[in-house]
Amino acid sequence: MTVTMLTNALLVSTAGATEPPVVEPAAADGALSLLWLVIALPALGAAVLLLAGRRSDSWGHLLGTATVAGSFLVSLVSFIALLGRDEGDRSVGQHLWTWFEVGLDGRVFSADLALLYDPLSALFLLLITGVGALIHVYSIGYMALDPRRRRFFGYLNLFIAAMLVLVLSDGYLGLFLGWEGVGLASYLLIGFFQHKPSAAAAAKKAFVVNRVGDVGMVLALALIIATFGTVSFAGISAASSQVGEGTLTAIGFLLLLAACGKSAQVPLQSWLLDAMEGPTPVSALIHAATMVTAGVYLVVRSNFIFENAEIAQTGVVVVGTVTLLWGAVIGCAKDDIKKVLAGSTMSQIGYMMLAAGLGVAGYAYAIFHLLTHGFFKANMFLGAGSVMHGMNDEVDMRRYGALRAAMPITFATFALGYLAIIGFPGFSGFWSKDRIIETALAENWVVGVAALIGAGVTAFYMTRLMLMTFFGEKRWADEVHPHESPKVMTTPLIVLAALSVVGGVLILGNWLKDWLTPVVGKAEPHDLPVPVIVITIAITLVVAVGVALAWFLVGRREVPRTAPTDVSFVTRAARADLYGDAVNEGLFMRPGQRLTRGLGTFDHSVVDGTVRGTAGTFMASSSLFRRMQNGYVRSYALSLLAGALLVMVALLVVTIA
């Protein structure tokens, strides 16, 4: 099959869907005029905690938690105010200040820092600040004995503030500022345990890999400015239909590259599992409410670009499909509880990217799964931290077992998150993931089958995690005494577990789809190859097969305290993250090292050699001339005599000739 045929086979149809409307935001008034406080509160908290020094050690964690809780209250009040508006009036803007103005092709390009509050950003604000506040509360207990706790909360506040800038900006320039702020905060938090070489290396890896994605963002921003003369979403949306498809395709692929970096999608996924070196609340914040959701937000927010660039939209589908399977396979072979959840995050974000790539038919479901995933994945990451707290920071599941009795609250809340992520009927993941699979089957059966397989693999590795951690015989060392975490840690778990159960209510009556229609357009009902109930039963059966397979391979057998070495190639590959690091090393790092060594040799031998050779030539010449100017009169007289003799000889030769 040729490249053209393959592309045509994968192209996603969006027939029957309406284009996203172009909406100019109205000026913020009333309660919505306080939008700036959503960002200002955590930003102020970060500034105080990072500048006040040791004087704030005793109360810094309380201030950090209070600022995010205050931001959540403002977000909730704003959301209620937006609910009271008509559908066509649910886009509100707030101009903060003009950053700079320059001339551009006879026009004035104005870079404004302004906020856009609409149904999409409203949902993200509630997720970021709500889940973020619960993670802050949990961190009070989790980091209680850390001498740098105040600094940790300052970094958390900075992370929240940067993510809020990202999702509240009214254009790509402000989004880029938040984008880079999230990258900085993630570097600081992943490497927070800087005394550990592995944590320092993981932070650098995350920073470098994300910079690769950021190249796409910078180039996309430059191309957007050159093409549209503006960076505002409303302005670009209004003009996108008049721009050539080739230009929009280039912008779309550059934005996709940026999204792959932030959301850990193939081929820029290698940093995510190493990021587990950071404190567990950081893992929950990155994987559930902030950083990895930024790429999905970027694609959905840029719907006006992708709807007019079909090939780039197909690229999003391909990346999401590959990644959801990639992360699921990795999750099957890991023994580190946090890395299993990290592989799971990679896979679940793949589902969201897949849905976003399906266009108007899938945007709402991508955001729906993003929200439900935020609930159950934050619940499970914090639950993993609770397990570590009771197991002397042990992360190897082979040394757990039978923890359900020692940690009943952690077990119960984690179990609810487990049921949600595998898509157990009635739980939040059942509603959101099933909708993505249904839509994928309606648009392209190959993609739909891949998503269906991913659901079965998800059930397998999550059941394996549950069995190895909470069931079976105890396998921990004698000096370890498992115990339940304090209430300051278990209370957020209970809240998140409840949200993992009831999060599916967002889809009742098509509320979420209708809510997002002003931003992403209205999707018409799609034609499924079989009735919905048949697909639902098929998905449930596939999930049941995954659970049964995990029970047969893990639950019925004794779990060894060390991982066996005589395993298949697939298992070895999954343990090695499917050789993602090896590929990066072979394709980029080693050639880069050879290139830099070659450039160093060229610089030393050719450039420096030329400089040194030129200097040596002039030095030798100066030494020769210095001998001629020695200051002795007799030498000068001899030189005059020699010159006179030469002149006389020359005259004689000329005369004779």
C-alpha positions, 0 to 999 in steps of 0.5 A: 500500500502506498503512502497516499493509499494509507493516508486515505484509509486512515483519514477520519470522516466528520460528515454531518458535523457543524463547524465550531462557531466563531465567538467574540468574547464579551467583556467580563462583568459581575462575578466574572470580573474576578477571573484574574484572581484565579491565577493571582492567588496561587501565583502570589502564594508561590512568590511568598513561599519562594521569597520569604525563606525559612520564616515561612516554614511553619505556615507555608504549607497552609498558605499554599493550600489556602491559595489554591482552595481560594482559586477553586472557590473563584472558579466555582463562582465563575462557573455558576455565573457562566451557567446562568448565561445563554449558550451564545453568551458563554464566552467572556474576555478580560483584558489585563494589559498590552504587552507590546505593539510592533509593525507587521506588514503595514499592520500593527501587531498587538501582543495582549495579555488577556483572559478567555473564560468559556465552557472549555476553560471553565471545566479546566479551571474546576479540574485544575484548582479542585483536584489541585487543592485536594493534592495540596491537602494530601501533601500536608501529611505526605511531606510532613517530615520533609525539611523543604516542605515550604519550598515544595508547596511554593513549587506546587503553587507555581505549577498550578498558576502556570497551568491556569495561565495556559488554559485561561489565555485568549491566544497562543502567546499567553498559552505559550507563557503558561506552557513554558511555566508548566515546563519549569515547574515540572523540572523543579518538582520532578527533581525535588529530591535533588540529592538522588542522582536518579531524580536529577537525571529524570528532571533533566530528561523531562526538561530536554524532551519537552524542549523538543516539543516546544520547538514545535510550539515556537515554530507554530506560533511564528507561522501563526503570526506570519499567516494571521497577524494575530495570536487570539483564538477568536481572530484565528478561528474567524480567518482559518477558512480563508487560509490554504490547507497546506499552511494549516496542515503545517501549523497542525503538525507543529502543534501536534509535536508540542502536544506530544511533548507535554502529554507524553505521546509517542514519540516524545513519551520517554520522560513520563515514567522517569518523572516518577522520581518526584514526590508522589503528589507531584505525580498525581498533579502532573498526571491527573490535573495539569501537565499531561492534559495540556496537549489535549487542551491544545488540540481541542482549543485549536479545533479551528486549525485541525478541522481545516487540516484533515491530514494533521487531524489524522496525525492526531488519531494515529499518535493517540492510537499508537500511544494508548497501546504503547502505554498499556503494554508498558504497564503490563510489565512494570513492578514499580506501582507508580510506573504502572500508573504512569504507563496507564496515564500515557495510555489514557491520554492516548484515548483522549488524543484519539478522541480529539483527532476524531474532530467534532464527533470526539472533542466532547468525549476527549474532555469528558475522559480527561475529567473522569481520568483526572478524578480516578488517576489522582485518586490512584496516584495518591493511593499509591503514595499512601501505600508507600507511606505505610511501606517505608517508601517501598514501590516494588509491588512484588514486596507488597501483598495482603495490604487490604487489611492493613490499609482498609481506607486506601484499599477501598478508595483505590479499588473504586478508582480501579473499577473506574479506569477499567470501565466497570459498568456505572463508574465514570470510566465506563461512560467516558472510555466507552463513548470514545470507543463507540465514536472511533468504531463509527469513524474508522473500524481499525482505530476502534478495534485498537481502542477496544483492545486497549480497554482489555489490556488496561483491565489486565495491568490494573487487575495485576496491580490490585492483586499484587498490592492488596491480595495474596500473601504478604511479601514485605520485609520483617522491619516493615509495618504497614499502616493506614495513612493519617486523615489529612491524606485519606480525606482527599482519597475519599473525595476523589474516590467518590468523584471516580464513581459519580463522574459519569453524570456529566454525560447525562442528557448530553449535558457535556456535549451541549455545554461545549458546543459553543467552543467545538461545534455540534456533532450530529449522531453518527451511524454505528455498524451495530446497536450501541448496546452490542458495542457496550456488551462487547467492551464489557466482555473484553474488559472481563477477559482482561480481568480473568487473564490477570487472575489466571496469570497472577492471582492464582500463582505465587508472586516471587519477590524478585522479577524472573529473568527467563521471560519473553522478548515482549516482556523484556521490551515492555520492561525497557519501555519498548526501547523508547530510550534506546531508540532516542539514544541511537537516533539522536543522542549518539549521532548528536554526540558524534556531531558535537565531537566532530564539530569540536575537532573541526573547531580545534584543528581547522578554526583554531589551527588557522588562527594559531597558524596565522599568529605563528606566521606573524610571530616568525616574521616579526622575529626576522624583522626584529633581527634587522632592527637591532640598534647597532650602528655598525650593522646599519652601516653594513646594510647601507654598504651592501645595498650600495654594492647591489645598486652598483652591480645592477647598474653595471649589468644594465650598462653592459647589456 
